[in-house]
Amino acid sequence: MLNHVGTLKIDTNRLLLRKFEYADDNSMLKYWISDSLIQSLYGEPVYSTKKEVKELLDKYISSYEKCDYYRWAIILKETGDCIGQIAYFLVDNNNHFGEIEYCIGGLFQRRGFAKEATKSVIKFGFENINLHKVQISHKSINIPSRKVIEKCGFVYEGTLRDYFHENGKYIDRVYYSILKDEFNYL
């Protein structure tokens, strides 16, 4: 049985994962949510105005009332900026698994932030929610995301061929998972 606790703060070496706040809007726009490349690799629309970001934040913030809602702003401790986001966008109560999605702004990629955030959210899922399995996927063209996933210890499960159709091309969706007893807590 899952133990829903909602989005609680997670403190890592360099990051603070916390609920989104309206004050995050400027750094969201500056670092990731208005970047078409970042958003397309992540499968989300581009938000280019404060009004659009406020509407998204309204959705996120009102959802925190639900105890089974898990979405964190990724805050760089050094600056206090929101450099991305990470979530369990899917939690299956019957089968005891959750699926993670994440996004890190381009200026902050290849510096270990995605791995640091992802490993902490996996740990949160196993220890706090009592998940049995955590799964994750990426578009086949997103090689940096694949590298993060592999560094976090996920095991390849399979490929959904031609899953996305974008700009006249088909793109595969690649799935991975990790079981609770496989996770390295270090």
C-alpha positions in Angstrom: 0.0 0.0 0.0 1.3 3.4 -0.9 1.8 6.1 1.7 0.9 9.4 0.1 2.6 12.3 1.8 2.6 15.0 -0.9 5.4 17.2 -2.1 7.8 17.5 0.8 11.1 19.4 0.7 14.2 17.4 -0.3 17.6 18.8 0.6 20.6 17.7 -1.4 24.3 18.8 -1.6 23.7 21.6 -4.1 19.9 21.7 -4.6 16.7 22.3 -2.7 13.7 20.5 -4.1 10.5 22.2 -2.9 7.0 23.2 -4.0 6.8 25.8 -6.7 6.2 29.4 -5.6 5.0 32.3 -7.7 8.3 34.0 -7.1 9.9 31.3 -9.2 8.5 32.8 -12.4 11.5 35.0 -13.4 14.1 32.2 -13.1 11.7 29.7 -14.8 11.4 32.0 -17.8 15.1 32.8 -17.8 16.5 29.3 -17.5 14.2 26.7 -18.9 10.5 27.1 -19.5 10.8 29.6 -22.4 13.6 27.5 -24.1 12.0 25.7 -27.1 14.8 23.0 -27.3 14.5 22.2 -23.6 10.8 22.1 -23.6 10.6 20.0 -26.8 13.0 17.3 -25.5 10.9 17.2 -22.3 7.6 17.1 -24.3 6.1 20.3 -22.9 4.9 23.6 -24.5 7.0 26.7 -24.4 5.9 29.4 -22.0 7.1 32.9 -23.0 5.2 35.3 -20.8 4.7 35.9 -17.1 1.0 35.5 -17.6 1.5 32.0 -19.1 3.9 31.0 -16.3 1.5 32.3 -13.6 -1.3 30.2 -15.1 1.0 27.1 -15.0 2.0 28.0 -11.4 -1.7 28.3 -10.5 -2.2 24.7 -11.6 0.9 23.4 -9.8 0.3 25.3 -6.6 -3.4 24.4 -6.3 -2.5 20.7 -6.9 -0.3 20.7 -3.8 -3.6 20.3 -1.8 -3.7 16.7 -3.0 -1.6 14.3 -0.9 -0.7 12.2 -4.1 0.7 15.2 -6.0 4.5 15.2 -6.4 6.1 18.1 -8.3 9.3 19.9 -7.2 11.0 23.1 -8.3 14.7 22.4 -8.6 16.4 25.3 -6.7 20.1 25.9 -7.0 21.1 26.6 -3.4 24.0 28.9 -4.4 21.7 31.4 -6.1 18.1 30.5 -5.1 17.2 30.2 -8.8 14.7 27.7 -10.1 16.8 25.8 -12.7 14.3 23.1 -13.6 11.6 20.8 -12.3 11.1 17.2 -11.4 7.9 15.2 -10.7 6.2 11.9 -10.3 3.7 12.8 -13.0 2.2 9.3 -12.7 1.7 7.3 -9.5 -0.1 3.9 -9.9 -1.7 3.0 -6.6 -2.7 -0.5 -7.6 0.7 -1.6 -8.9 2.9 0.5 -6.6 5.0 2.4 -9.1 5.7 6.0 -10.1 7.0 7.5 -13.2 9.5 10.5 -13.1 9.9 13.4 -15.5 12.5 16.1 -15.2 13.8 19.1 -16.9 17.0 21.1 -16.3 17.8 24.4 -18.0 20.5 24.3 -20.6 23.0 26.4 -18.6 22.9 23.8 -15.9 23.1 20.6 -17.9 26.1 18.3 -17.8 27.0 19.4 -14.2 25.3 16.5 -12.3 22.2 18.5 -11.2 19.7 16.2 -13.0 21.3 13.1 -11.5 21.4 14.7 -8.0 17.7 15.6 -8.2 16.6 12.3 -9.8 18.4 10.1 -7.3 16.9 12.1 -4.4 13.3 11.8 -5.9 13.8 8.0 -6.4 14.9 7.7 -2.8 11.9 9.8 -1.7 9.6 7.5 -3.7 10.9 4.3 -2.1 11.3 5.6 1.4 8.3 8.0 1.8 5.7 6.8 -0.7 6.6 3.1 -0.4 6.8 2.6 -4.2 8.0 -0.8 -5.4 9.2 0.5 -8.8 10.2 3.8 -10.3 10.1 4.2 -14.1 11.3 6.9 -16.4 11.5 7.4 -20.2 13.2 9.7 -22.7 12.9 10.5 -26.4 15.5 8.5 -28.3 17.1 11.7 -29.6 17.7 13.0 -26.0 21.1 11.4 -25.4 22.0 13.5 -22.4 18.8 12.4 -20.6 19.7 8.8 -21.4 23.1 9.3 -19.7 21.4 10.7 -16.6 19.0 7.8 -16.4 21.8 5.3 -16.7 23.9 7.0 -14.1 21.0 6.8 -11.7 20.9 3.0 -12.0 17.8 2.5 -14.1 17.5 -0.7 -16.1 16.5 -0.6 -19.8 13.0 -2.1 -20.2 12.1 -1.4 -23.8 11.4 1.0 -26.6 8.1 2.2 -27.9 8.9 2.6 -31.5 7.7 5.7 -33.4 5.9 6.9 -30.3 6.2 10.7 -31.0 5.5 12.4 -34.3 7.3 15.8 -34.4 8.3 18.0 -37.3 7.5 15.3 -39.8 9.6 12.6 -38.1 8.9 9.8 -35.8 10.8 9.4 -32.5 11.0 6.4 -30.2 10.2 6.5 -26.5 12.7 4.6 -24.4 11.7 3.1 -21.0 13.7 2.2 -17.9 12.9 1.2 -14.4 14.5 0.5 -11.0 13.1 -1.6 -8.3 13.3 -0.7 -4.6 15.7 -3.5 -3.8 18.0 -2.5 -6.7 18.4 1.2 -5.7 21.8 2.2 -4.4 21.1 4.8 -1.6 24.6 6.2 -1.6 
